[in-house]
């Protein structure tokens, strides 16, 4: 569960940061998922910030989760 939270957190954080960079500079034109969602037209920066915050929260929460037996060294 810890690895899953970390993985999803990293993906959301990168998508959020990429969306903010795309909104401010125009870079990462094809890489950012938020720009493909039509219902977010005009709110891409806000949605990207929210994605980055949720990703950061998941990364912080993953530290509180007990590692599974497969994740433990020697287990």
N, C-alpha and C positions, 0 to 999 in steps of 0.2 A: 504494500500500500504506500509505503514511504517513497519508493522509486516512481510509482505512478503519479503521486502528487508532485514530485519534483519535475518529472517529465512534462506534465500538463502545465505546471507553473512556468517552466522555462519557455514553452511554446507560446503561452499567452503573453508573457513578458516581452518576448521578441516581437510578436505581432503588434503589441501595443506600442513599443518603442519605434518599430518600423513605420507604423501608421502615423505617429507624431512627426517623424522625420519626413515622411512622404507629404504630409499636410503642410509642413513648413517650407520644404525645399523642392519637392517634386521627385525626389529619388525613390527607389524601390517601387517603381510603377507597377510591375507585375507581381511583386512578392507579397504585397499587403492584402490580406483577405477582406478587411473592412471596406475597402473601396469597391468591392464587387457586390456588396449588399445594397440594393437600391433603396430600401426603406431608411437608410442612414444618410441619404443625400443631404449635405449641409451640416451634418453632425459627426463627420468622420474623426475629427480631432478629439471630440469629447468621448466618442466610443473607444478610440485608441487609448486615451488616458485611463478610461475605466478598465480596459483589458490589461494594461500595464499594472494597475493597482491590484486587480484580482490575481494576476500572475505573481506579484510580489507577496500577496497574502498567502497564496498556496505554498510558495517556497518557505515562508516563515512557519506556516502550519505544519509543513512536512518535518520540521525539526522536532515538533512535539509528539509526532507519531512514533511509537515503538517499532524498531525494525523487525521484520519477520525473520524466521529462522534461516531462510535462504540468504538474507541480507547480512546476517551476523557473521563475523569472521569465525571460522572453525565450525560453522553450523551447517 
